[in-house]
Amino acid sequence: MLDADDVRRIALSFPGVVEKERWGHPTFDVAGRMFLTVPDDQTSFAVRCPRLERTELIAAEPEKFWVPPHEAGSSWVRARLAALEDAAELRDILLDSWRQTAPESVAEELT
């Protein structure tokens, strides 16, 4: 089963990623912008996701994705680690958030 260590390992494999602690838990930045956070319970993670896509994602796979009420106005979605199929799916989700955040010059390093 996937865990927070898998999230950390994959996130840090992307170019330009720096791990920081915010709000008492790990967050991951690229070029000074956060693209990932792992909340306290470490059973899920939050990534950037455009609101329209987020709504569709949650409707299609509510067992995997959700948004806590306090994040409803943001462009973030949470994913449950236990609901993911494998590390490849985790990597795809993290990579999508990283690509939304990374400047083009950094994103080009991962082609």
ABEGO torsion letter per residue (X at the ends): XBBAAAAAAAAAABBGBBBBBBGGBBBBBBGGBBABBBBAAGABBBBBBBAAAAAAAAAABAAABBBBAAAAABBBBBBBAAABABAAAAAAAAAAAAAAABBAAAAAABX
